[in-house]
Amino acid sequence: MFNSKVLSIDIGSKDTKIVLGTQSKKNVIIEKTITMTTPVGCYHDGNIIDITKFKNEISDVLQKENIRSKSIIITTKSTTVITRDIDIPVAKKEDMNSIIKFQMERYLPIMFDDYIMQYKILEEFEEDGIKQAKVTVVVYPKIMAEGYYNLVKELKGNAVALDISSNSINKLFIENIKVNDENYSLEDTVGVIDLGYDFINVNIISDGNVQFTRIINYGGSNIDIDIAKQLSISEEEAEDQKLEQCNLESEASSDRQSSTVNDIAKAQVRNWTEEIERMINYYKNKDQGNKVDKIYIYGGSSNIKGIETFIKEILNLPVTKIQSLSNVNCSKLNTSKVDSSIIDAELSMYLNAIGAIIRLR
């Protein structure tokens, strides 16, 4: 698996991002990045609705780009994927699954036979003389996983892994890396937030692990819908207006349409940020000593002009859009005559797919 090319596919409600790359030790070497529109009626909240149509669209793109890699990883996000942190007594490895399942069944009113459960031990500690473990548990709908497996089979590929966005981004935030040429420390607790089209994924990373993750049902589509209604234009035109005319740092424009677009974007991003603030406060109140030192943003809606400053002023925390990571090597993209400034601008669009390429030994 290591040092061999893989195709990583990050499926989103609006766009599907495809990355051809290789894991080399702790780095990821990127050879190609592609964005294709997720076919209408093929995907909803993590579920593939029309496998045949989706497969045909992906196959056409891969053929056009002359990509033949058969090792495929899929990463996605969904409101139906449940992630929880629990404390349990330390036990033998073969007993851990049963203990975790028993604990999770107490909290979640679901039929566990319909789900796949995986866990990761974050830390071990002692309480009242008993050895305990803090464990993060992911509960994933089987029918959703089967949909992805069948998609890979339809693509005549080999399914290497199925990942979730919070885990994918977590694997990029490791010791001794630089984010935008600045040192990142595992001692810092950072919010890494994916500003997507339909969803915002809030991840809080501390000591190299995601300690908290939640999905917010807001995204760039809410801005597009409001602009389209207000200006009586299509949502596609509204998205163009958003990217061209929005600047969240600017005051009211003399141009009435630009001012309307900006006001709509500001209102929506303020809603997002207040929800993000609520999540951060919930995390801080969970345990004494919990804190958040800095916010990193990525994803399509992080491209809205002035969004870093706008969020920073509300949260009163440093906010930075991820433009480069020292453990992501884009030199092979540069050799194909791609402007390096374009790579920096678009890297944040592909971070979930890039992180999914990393397979931990």
Stockholm file with secondary structure:
# STOCKHOLM 1.0

chainA/1-361         MFNSKVLSIDIGSKDTKIVLGTQSKKNVIIEKTITMTTPVGCYHDGNIIDITKFKNEISDVLQKENIRSKSIIITTKSTTVITRDIDIPVAKKEDMNSIIKFQMERYLPIMFDDYIMQYKILEEFEEDGIKQAKVTVVVYPKIMAEGYYNLVKELKGNAVALDISSNSINKLFIENIKVNDENYSLEDTVGVIDLGYDFINVNIISDGNVQFTRIINYGGSNIDIDIAKQLSISEEEAEDQKLEQCNLESEASSDRQSSTVNDIAKAQVRNWTEEIERMINYYKNKDQGNKVDKIYIYGGSSNIKGIETFIKEILNLPVTKIQSLSNVNCSKLNTSKVDSSIIDAELSMYLNAIGAIIRLR
#=GR chainA/1-361 SS CTTSCEEEEEECSSEEEEEEEEEETTEEEEEEEEEEECCTTSEETTEESCHHHHHHHHHHHHHHTTCCCCEEEEEECCTTSEEEEEEEECCCHHHHHHHHHHHHHHHCCSCGGGEEEEEEEEEEEEETTEEEEEEEEEEEEHHHHHHHHHHHHHTTCEEEEEEEHHHHHHTTCCTTCEETTEECCTTSCEEEEEECSSCEEEEEEETTEEEEEEEESCCHHHHHHHHHHHHTCCHHHHHHHHHHHCCTTSCCCSSHHHHHHHHHHHHHHHHHHHHHHHHHHHHHHHSTTCCCCEEEEESGGGGSTTHHHHHHHHHTSCEEECCCBTTEECHHHHTTTCCHHHHHHHHGGGHHHHHHHCCCC
#=GC SS_cons         CTTSCEEEEEECSSEEEEEEEEEETTEEEEEEEEEEECCTTSEETTEESCHHHHHHHHHHHHHHTTCCCCEEEEEECCTTSEEEEEEEECCCHHHHHHHHHHHHHHHCCSCGGGEEEEEEEEEEEEETTEEEEEEEEEEEEHHHHHHHHHHHHHTTCEEEEEEEHHHHHHTTCCTTCEETTEECCTTSCEEEEEECSSCEEEEEEETTEEEEEEEESCCHHHHHHHHHHHHTCCHHHHHHHHHHHCCTTSCCCSSHHHHHHHHHHHHHHHHHHHHHHHHHHHHHHHSTTCCCCEEEEESGGGGSTTHHHHHHHHHTSCEEECCCBTTEECHHHHTTTCCHHHHHHHHGGGHHHHHHHCCCC
//
